[in-house]
Amino acid sequence: MYKTRTLPPELQPVREAARRALGAVLPARPITGAEENFLFDAKRSEAGRALPPYYLVYFLLVELLGFRNLGKFEKVSWSIPIDFHGRAYLIEHRKFGVGVFVHDPETEEMPARQIVLNIKKAVKVVRPFFDWLAERAVEASAVNVINNGDSLFARFNYFLDAYTKKAQEARDRKNEKVVTKGTTEGGGTWTSTSYPAISFRKEARWLALAAIEAFFSWTEHVFIHIAILSGNLKDAKEVACLAEADWSAKFKRALDISDPATKDFLTGWWKFEEKSAISLRTVHSAKRGKLSSFIPVLEPCPVLLPHRRGNRKFMIGGGLTFDDDSALKVIEGFIQHLWAGPRAPAKVYIQQNQLPIILPPATDHSTDGF
């Protein structure tokens, strides 16, 4: 056994439970049977493809139970020799993922499968240990913030492009009508008239809402990265808290609302048509939902679930109405503003190069953010 992590007393039973769950999966010993050059000739088993994620396997075997890690080799991140019923096997993280490596895949597939099953059982019982590791990493800010900005923005552009095409199709066919005639079983006739543009406008509306939702998903993610790079988040705990906050809180942490142009995008209004106005806040309220209706003296009245509206749980009001084109123009204008001026370097880092944020150096406040 090699050195293991020092655990708080309440986690000691977890270590013992992990050993029991692993069963015959033990650290390799001098007496463990292995062919000559096994370390270099071991072959990947099919069963090993079902192992849990590589980091869970590593934390379980090395960090918690003290299995030996042989270190890095060419195309190998780590290598853990094990003993299973006196026979040597390897648990390795290689170029194509973690796996169980054996002498002969044709005869050792069944033992490899049992090794995988035992490791899976152990991973389940040591979940408190993994949670403890995560908490310690967050406390030390020893984490990276993964950047999914490119894929989230691609989703927004996909729906925006689909909306644009569908809305144009609705405009092109606004005067089209389809008349269908037929006869009934009794010998009578019937006529049906439909207007394709109605369906196209409805589908365009769905796509516009999907684009709006995609925009807010993207910005909620990107705002956290901008806030870190600009020095407005100091550690991993603050990052975690902001991740749970609403969109406007992320906006204010990432952007300087003392700038009038920036503040306008949060609270202001833009008029694109004489009778059509929309703000980002109004667009965001597209995410609220209709709950039900109640019947007052005269007519049914809708009850809505407001989105992020202080202490109000319910509100009376009609359905949300806004012009799709205007809303999406606001969004496109905001995207241009977001990456303008001092935030241009952030676009290169976050959006163009898709780099993760390594939190410790990113939160080194010896230098000013942009």
N, C-alpha and C positions, 0 to 999 in steps of 0.2 A: 504494500500500500504506500502511496505517496501522500504528501501533505494535502490535507483537505481544508476547506474553509471553516473557520471558527463560527459555530452557529449559536444563536441564543438558546437558552434551555428549552423553550417551548418547541423548537424545531428538531431537537435530538431524536424524538420518536419517528420523525419523518425519515431520517437517515436509516434507522433500523428497518422501517417499513420498505424502503427502497431495496435494501439488501435481500429481504425476504421475497420481494416481488421478482427480483432478478433470478432467484433460484440458482441453477447451475452455471449461470453466467458469472464468471469470476475473473479477476486480473490474471493475465498470463504469468506463469511461474517457470523457473528453470527446468522443471520436469515436464512441462506441457509439450505434448507431441507436435512437432512441426517438421515439414520437409526442408531440405537444404535450400536456401535462397527463397524461402516462403515470402519474406517481406517484399521481395521484388517481383515474384511470380504469381502472387495471389490474384485470383480472378473474381470479378463481381458476380454475386448471386442475384437471381431474379427476386428472391424474397426480400433482399435488402432494400429494394425500391420502395417498400412499404414502411420504412422506418419513419418516426416522427421527424420534425424539422431538425436540421443539423445542430443548431444551437442548444436545443433541449437535450439532445443526446450527449453533447459535450458537457453541458452543465451537470447532468445526472452522473455521468461516469467519472469525469475528471474533477470537477469542482466539489461535488457532494461526496463521492465515494472513493476518490483518490486513485482511480485507475491511472496507469502510466500513459502519458502522451509522448510518442516518439518524436514529435515535432514535424517540421515541414520538409517535404521532398519536392521533386519536380512534379508539378500538377497535383500535389497533395497538401492540403492545408494543415491537417492533423491526422495522426494515426494511433489508434488505441488497440494494442494486442490483448486478446481475451482468451480465456480457457473455458471450453464448454465440454464437459464430460472427458476431460483430459486431452482434448484436441485443440490446436491453436486456430484461431480465426482473427480477422482484423475488422475493426469498425473504423472506416476512414471517410474523410470528406475530401473527395477528389473533384476534378474539373466538372464532371457531370453529376455531382451531388453526392450525398452521404450514402453509404451502403455497407453491406456485410460482404467481406471478401474471403474466399475459401480456396482450398487446394484444388478441388475437383468439383465444378458445378454439377456434373451429372450425378454424383453420389452424395453430395453434401447439401443439396437443396433443402431437405427436410430439417436437418439441424439448424440451418440458417433461418428457416421459417420459425422455428421455436425460439431462437435467439431474438428475433424481431418481436415475437409475441411477448416475451419476458420484458424486453425493454419498453414496449408500449405499456405494459402493466405498471412498471416502475415509474414511467413518466406521469401517469395518472395520479399515483399516490403522492408524488412529491410536488404537486402544484403549489402548496404553501411555500416551498423553498423557492420556486421560480418567482412567485409574487414578492417574496422578501428580497431577492436579487434585484428585481425591477425597482422596488422602492429605494433600495440603497443607491442604485444607479441614478435615479431621479434626484435624490437628495444631494448627490455629488455632481449633478449635471453632467455625468459621464455618458451622454447620449448623443446620437445624431438625429436630426429631424429630417425624415424622408421627404423628398420632393416629388410630388405627383402632379405638379402644376401643368406640365405639358399635356399629359393625357386628359386631365380635366378640362383644359382649354380646348383641346381637340374635340371633346364631346360637345362643348358649347358651340364651336364652329360648325359641327355636323348638323346640329338642330337648327342653327341659324340659316345655314345654306338650304336645308330642307324646307324651312318655313318660307324663305324667299321664293323658291321655285313653286311651292304650292300656292302661295298668295298670288303670284303672277299668273298661274294657271287659272285661278278663280277669276282674276280680272279679264283674262283673255276670253273666257267662256261665259262671261256674265249675261250675255244675251241669248245664250243657247238654251233650247228647250227640247226635250225628248218626249215625243208622243207615241204611246203604245196602245194598239187596239187589239181586241180579241172578241171571242164569242163565248157565251156561257153554255152550260149543258142544256139549258132550255131553249137554245136557239137565239137568245138575245145577244146584244153587242155591248162592249164596254170600252171605255177610253181612259187612259191614265197619262197624266202629264207630269214630268219631273224636270228639275232644273239642276244640272250637274254642279253649277257654281255654288249652290248651297252646301253640298257635301264638301267641296274643295275649301270653302271658307271655314267650315267647321274643323276640317283636318288642319288647315293652316293655323287656326287658333290653338289647337292641341300642340302643334310644333312650336309655336311662339312661347307657350307656357313651359314646354320642355326646355327651350333655349334659356328662358329666364331662370328656371331652377338650376340649370347647368352653370349659368353665370354665377349665381350665388354660391354654389358648391365650390367653384374654382376660386372665387375671391376669398371665401372664408379660409381656404387653404393657403392661398398666396399671402393674405394679410399677415398670417403668423410668421411666414418667412421674412417678409419685409420688416415686421416689427423687431425680429431678432437682429437682422442685418443693420437696422438703423439704431440699435442700442436701446430700444424701448422694452426689451425683455431681458431680465438679468440672469435667470436660471431656469432649470427644467420645470420646477414647480410652477413658475409663472407661465411657462409655455402650456403646461397641462391645464391650468385654470383658464387661460384665454381660449384654449381649444373648446372648452365647455361653454364659453360665453356666447351671447348672440352676435349677429352680424354687425350691428352698429358698434358694439364694444370692440370688435376686432378692427373695424374701420378706424375708430378713434385712436387705437393703439398703434396702428400702422402708419396712419397719415396725419399730417399736421392740419387740424381743422381751424387753426388761426389764419390759415391762408383762405381768403374769401372764395376763391374758385373751388377749392377742395370742399369747403363747408357747404357750398351750394349743391354739390352732388349728394350730400347727405340730407339736407333740409330744404333745398330750394326747389323751384319749379322752372320748367322750360316749356315754351309754347312753340310747337311745330306747326300747328294749324290754328285757325282762328278760334275753334271751339274744342281744342284738344290739348290738354296739359297733363304731364306725368312727371313724377319724381322717382328717384331710386327707392325712397321709402315706400311710395305707393306701389311700385313694382314688387318690392319685397313682400308686401302684404298679400300678393297673389298666393302666398304659401298658407294663408289662413284657410280654414275650412268651414263649410256650412254644417251645423250640428243638427238642427231640426227646426220646427216652427211651432208657435203656439197661436191660439185663436183669441184675439181680443174681441171687442164689441162688434167690429165690422168684418174684417178680413183676416186670413192667416198672416202671421208676421214672422219673418225669418229670425232665428237666433244663431249668431255666429261665434266661433271660437277665435278671438283676436290673436294675432301673432305678435308676441312681445309687446303687450300694451299695459305695462305696469301691473297693478294688482287686479285688474279686471279679468275675470274668468270667462265672462260671456258678454255679448253686446248685441243690440238689435240693429239690423241694417240689411240693406239689399245686397245682392251679389256684387262682387268686385267688378268694376267696369273701367277699362282703359283701352286706348288705341294701341294695337300690337305694334304697328310701325313706329309710333312715337316712343313707346317703351324701349324698343330695341335700338332706336337712334340714341336714346339717353345712355344705354349700356355701351354702345360703340364709342360714344363721346367720352364716357368715363374711362374706358380701357386706354384710349389715347392719353388722357390726363394722368392715369395711373403710372404710366411708364415715361412720363415727361420729366424734364428738368433733373433734379438731383437723384431721382429714382431710376434714371436710365441705366446705371451700372447694375442695379438690382435685376433689371430685365435680362441683362446678359447672363448674370449668375443663375437666376431662378428659372427663367422661361426658355432662354436660348440654349444654355448649356446643361440645364436640368440637374444641377448639382445639389446634393444634400447639404444641410447645414450641420457642421461639426460644432456642437454647442459650446464647449469650453473656450476655444479661441474666438468664436463669434460673440461671446458675452464678455470678452476682455475689454473693459471700458477704459483702458488706458488711452485708447484712441476714440475720437468721436465718430458716430455713425454718419451716414449721408443725410 
